[in-house]
Amino acid sequence: MSAALLAVITYFSGETVGYYFAVFYLLATFLRPAGAWFAHLRGRMTTMLEEVRYPREDAVALAERVAALEARATELAERLDVLVPETRAGLDAATARADELDRRLDAVGRKFEDSLSRLTDNQEVLSGIKAFLRLIRSETA
């Protein structure tokens, strides 16, 4: 508005200097928002640069947690390297004991079957003797 008013006054007064001021006002109209935008952009970039130099607390805390977890994973991997051979040796020993127990159980089972078969034979003999005694009693009675 001020540039248009200055151009009208210059036109009616006949001076050429007013046209220069009108052009200056028009340029200022476009340069002022551009300057504000560049100032805003510079502020944002300054803030981003500070965040890169000094990261936020949550990013620092996250980096510390990741470092702690990496250390813990390394420690667990080392412990695993120690425990695997021990576990394998324990498994081999347990397997050997289980095999020995299986052999002993099979031997006891065979012995039980032999004893049971002898007992069954003895039962038949005892039943035969009892039948013979009943027969003798019935004849004497």
C-alpha positions as CSV (number, residue, x, y, z in Angstrom):
1,M,0.0,0.0,0.0
2,S,2.8,2.4,0.9
3,A,4.6,1.7,-2.4
4,A,1.4,2.3,-4.4
5,L,0.8,5.6,-2.5
6,L,4.4,6.7,-3.1
7,A,4.1,5.9,-6.8
8,V,0.9,7.9,-7.1
9,I,2.5,10.9,-5.3
10,T,5.6,10.7,-7.5
11,Y,3.5,10.5,-10.7
12,F,1.6,13.7,-9.8
13,S,4.7,15.6,-8.5
14,G,6.8,14.7,-11.5
15,E,9.9,13.6,-9.5
16,T,11.7,10.4,-10.4
17,V,13.2,9.7,-7.0
18,G,9.8,8.6,-5.7
19,Y,9.8,5.7,-8.2
20,Y,13.0,4.4,-6.6
21,F,11.4,4.5,-3.2
22,A,8.3,2.6,-4.5
23,V,10.5,-0.1,-6.0
24,F,12.4,-0.3,-2.7
25,Y,9.1,-0.7,-0.8
26,L,8.0,-3.5,-3.1
27,L,11.3,-5.3,-2.7
28,A,11.1,-4.9,1.1
29,T,7.6,-6.5,0.9
30,F,9.2,-9.6,-0.6
31,L,12.5,-9.5,1.3
32,R,11.1,-9.2,4.8
33,P,9.3,-12.6,4.8
34,A,12.3,-14.2,3.1
35,G,14.5,-12.8,5.8
36,A,12.2,-14.1,8.5
37,W,12.2,-17.5,6.9
38,F,16.0,-17.6,6.7
39,A,16.1,-16.5,10.4
40,H,13.8,-19.4,11.3
41,L,15.8,-21.8,9.2
42,R,19.0,-20.7,10.9
43,G,17.4,-21.2,14.3
44,R,16.3,-24.7,13.4
45,M,19.7,-25.6,12.1
46,T,21.4,-24.2,15.2
47,T,19.0,-26.3,17.4
48,M,19.7,-29.4,15.3
49,L,23.5,-28.8,15.5
50,E,23.2,-28.6,19.3
51,E,21.2,-31.8,19.4
52,V,23.9,-33.5,17.4
53,R,26.6,-32.3,19.7
54,Y,24.6,-32.8,22.9
55,P,22.0,-35.5,22.3
56,R,18.8,-35.7,24.2
57,E,18.8,-37.6,27.5
58,D,16.7,-40.5,26.2
59,A,19.1,-41.1,23.3
60,V,22.0,-41.1,25.8
61,A,20.1,-43.5,28.1
62,L,19.3,-45.8,25.1
63,A,22.9,-45.8,24.1
64,E,23.9,-46.8,27.6
65,R,21.3,-49.5,27.7
66,V,22.5,-50.9,24.4
67,A,26.1,-50.9,25.6
68,A,25.1,-52.7,28.8
69,L,23.1,-55.3,26.9
70,E,26.0,-55.9,24.6
71,A,28.3,-56.4,27.5
72,R,25.8,-58.8,29.1
73,A,25.4,-60.8,25.8
74,T,29.2,-61.1,25.6
75,E,29.3,-62.3,29.2
76,L,26.6,-64.9,28.6
77,A,28.3,-66.1,25.5
78,E,31.5,-66.7,27.4
79,R,29.6,-68.6,30.2
80,L,27.8,-70.6,27.5
81,D,31.2,-71.6,26.1
82,V,32.1,-72.9,29.5
83,L,28.8,-74.6,30.3
84,V,28.4,-76.5,27.0
85,P,31.2,-79.0,27.6
86,E,30.2,-79.4,31.2
87,T,26.6,-80.1,30.2
88,R,27.8,-82.5,27.5
89,A,29.9,-84.4,30.0
90,G,27.0,-84.5,32.5
91,L,24.7,-85.8,29.8
92,D,27.2,-88.5,28.8
93,A,27.6,-89.6,32.5
94,A,23.8,-89.6,33.0
95,T,23.4,-91.7,29.8
96,A,26.0,-94.2,31.0
97,R,24.3,-94.5,34.4
98,A,20.9,-94.9,32.7
99,D,22.3,-97.7,30.5
100,E,23.8,-99.4,33.5
101,L,20.4,-99.2,35.3
102,D,18.7,-100.6,32.3
103,R,21.0,-103.6,32.3
104,R,20.6,-104.1,36.0
105,L,16.8,-103.8,35.6
106,D,16.8,-106.3,32.8
107,A,18.8,-108.8,34.9
108,V,16.5,-108.4,37.9
109,G,13.5,-108.9,35.5
110,R,15.0,-112.1,34.2
111,K,15.7,-113.3,37.7
112,F,12.2,-112.5,38.7
113,E,10.8,-114.4,35.7
114,D,12.9,-117.4,36.6
115,S,11.8,-117.3,40.2
116,L,8.2,-116.9,39.1
117,S,8.4,-119.8,36.7
118,R,10.0,-122.0,39.5
119,L,7.3,-120.9,41.9
120,T,4.6,-121.8,39.4
121,D,6.2,-125.3,39.0
122,N,6.3,-125.6,42.8
123,Q,2.6,-124.6,43.0
124,E,1.8,-127.4,40.6
125,V,3.8,-129.8,42.7
126,L,2.1,-128.6,45.9
127,S,-1.4,-128.9,44.2
128,G,-0.5,-132.4,43.2
129,I,0.6,-133.3,46.7
130,K,-2.6,-131.8,48.2
131,A,-4.7,-133.7,45.7
132,F,-2.8,-136.9,46.6
133,L,-3.4,-136.3,50.4
134,R,-7.1,-135.7,49.8
135,L,-7.3,-138.9,47.8
136,I,-5.6,-140.8,50.7
137,R,-7.9,-139.2,53.3
138,S,-11.0,-140.0,51.3
139,E,-9.9,-143.7,51.0
140,T,-9.2,-144.0,54.7
141,A,-12.4,-142.4,55.7
